[in-house]
């Protein structure tokens, strides 16, 4: 749409600015509340700026959440890398080494990313208890790698579809096989694919709650479970809750701020047709 | 020679994807079957009891006040949520696409909530839509006297008795819809923006030359061309809202009279807090069936559109 008249331009800007205020409102409340000293936290003064900037809420929230923050880092890093590697290999096979029925196998794998995870939780917990991984970070890593396979496979398969067949054919004539084509041609071309997939997986696993709250209890709980406990607790002041929410959101927010372009690409790829 | 190598490479390719196929077969399909099996059992105690119970768990749910409330809430949540995300995403994408200078700023303001966890969204909006603080204070400053009760309202609008519940629009659910639309508008905005940029200017120019008004261009050219995107957004958002759990668990819980309860929360609480495993499994199977009804045709049509 190209807007020419100054009046409609004014209307468009007014609308966009009002919507921006609406979208930024929660961030404003989070920041000012988290910086208030305890005695200034009152329900009726929610929108008022703090008279002095205090970090006591952050200190308290950090003390409560730091162990869980570390748990999430131990979970997110290996789970992201492993699921990206699986996705890359699967995408390579499903786009460049198609076999009879491979397209149907791809669809069957893809279905795994849309199921409500409630429908696998009971056997999953029985399984993790049997193999001794229940209530452990490695157990959660396993879960996130497994259920990350569909989305990472999808993104890499679409990504490799744009690698010209001629390139593969030429390499094959030169005597390169399945593995050397992957290592010498596909993998070096995959850098931006890996960036998209890793950012997507990092954000999703960091933010995930259902597996985290059912598979872990005290000790190995990730950050989001700890944040939920913090906000559910009656004795915790809400400036501490806001500070905690900001701390928990900070890593994915930073990822968005610095490499948001790749995040949006992952977002669009998730709609199947890419 | 060349052919023989190619053949063994084909087997190598299958060998490399086999672990993923086995893992998905077990962790998705075998596990779902096991949940289905549990849903027909008597396992409603801490210790597993897998004796056959027939349809008992499903019959219990269909007559259950809480489950019926959850289904009603999910229905209206889905409708308002999808409508909100489509509408906001389309309007914002259209305006952002109108050659404004600060495009970068506005796009990021509307997209960043996508990077947040539903738990964070729930914690913050719980305070913003708390009846005694938050947004209501702003309304008070503007002079409104009858401020909404948001998620604490127990009112069911346009209601009539159906089954064991009052069927109608649960007003409390609209507060959750606001938080969910705030978080997910970025998705449809990004999709529509990509779609609008994909429509060549010549197409619009040609319609304009033919004397079409701006409104007609939207109705006859732009809407039809964006249809596949709209369908994708409806399906992705629709299946999300059928599964919704974390936002509601963090923001409101099941609410007084279960006005904000959903099957995802019910399943979690009845299974892992009260040990009704067979009932929980039955809820999970119903959720899966609802998701499958919209996802399977979508995946098959995506598959066919490709080949």
Interface residues (C-beta under 8 A of the other chain):
Chain A: X1 X2 X3 X12 X13 X15 X16 X19 X20 X22 X23 X24 X25 X26 X29 X30 X43 X44 X46 X47 X86 X89 X90 X93 X94 X97 X99 X103 X104 X105 X107 X108 X109 X110 X111 X112 X114 X115 X116 X117 X118 X119 X120 X121 X122 X123 X124 X127 X146 X147 X149 X150 X153 X172 X175 X177 X178 X179 X203 X206 X207 X208 X209 X210 X213 X214 X224 X227 X228 X231 X238 X241 X242 X244 X245 X248 X249 X252 X253 X255 X256 X257 X260 X263 X264 X267 X268 X270 X271 X272 X273
Chain B: X5 X6 X9 X10 X12 X13 X14 X16 X17 X19 X20 X21 X23 X24 X27 X28 X29 X30 X31 X32 X34 X35 X38 X88 X91 X92 X94 X95 X96 X97 X98 X99 X100 X106 X108 X109 X110 X111 X112 X113 X114 X115 X116 X117 X118 X119 X120 X121 X123 X124 X125 X126 X127 X128 X130 X132 X133 X134 X137 X138 X182 X186 X187 X190 X191 X194 X214 X228 X232 X233 X236 X239 X242 X243 X245 X246 X249 X250 X263 X264 X267 X268 X271 X272 X277 X280 X281 X283 X284 X285 X287 X288 X291 X295 X296 X298 X299 X300 X302 X303 X305 X306 X307
